[in-house]
Amino acid sequence: MADQLLDQVRDLVEGQIDFEGQKLAEALATAILVVVGGVSFLTGFFLQDIALALKIGLGGTALAFISVVPPWPFFNRHPVKWLPVGGAPAIASVQQNIVIDEKLFAK
C-alpha cells in the first residue's frame, strides 16, 4: 500500500511529459503571455496606471507558470515507446543479402 502511494507521488514529482506535450506547453505559455502582455499594456496605457499594468502582467505570468510548469496529465497523452533495456531491438531484423545480376550492367 505504501509502495503504491510512493510510486504515485514519484510519478507526479518526476514531471514526465511527451514531445507533443512540450510543444503544447510552449504554445500555451506563449499565448498566455502575449494576451496578458497586450491586456496589461493597453490597460496601463488607457488608464495611465503603471502599477495596475504591472499587477496584471505579474498575474498573467503567474497564470502561465501554474498552467505550464506542473506536469498536468494532458501534457502526456502521447507517451514515447522506448526500446527495452539492454539495447535489444524490439523487432528482430533479418539481414538480407542483395544479389545484383551482372547481366543488367553488361554492355
Residue pairs with C-beta under 8 A, 6 or more apart in sequence:
12 71
14 71
15 70
15 71
16 71
16 76
16 79
17 25
17 71
17 75
17 76
18 75
18 76
18 77
18 78
18 79
18 80
19 78
19 80
20 77
20 78
21 74
21 75
21 76
21 77
21 78
22 75
24 74
24 75
25 68
25 75
28 64
28 67
28 68
29 64
29 67
29 68
32 60
32 63
32 64
32 67
33 60
33 61
33 64
35 60
36 56
36 57
36 59
36 60
36 61
36 63
36 64
37 57
37 60
39 56
39 60
40 53
40 54
40 56
40 57
40 60
41 53
43 49
43 52
43 53
43 56
44 50
44 52
44 53
44 54
44 56
45 53
83 89
83 90
84 90
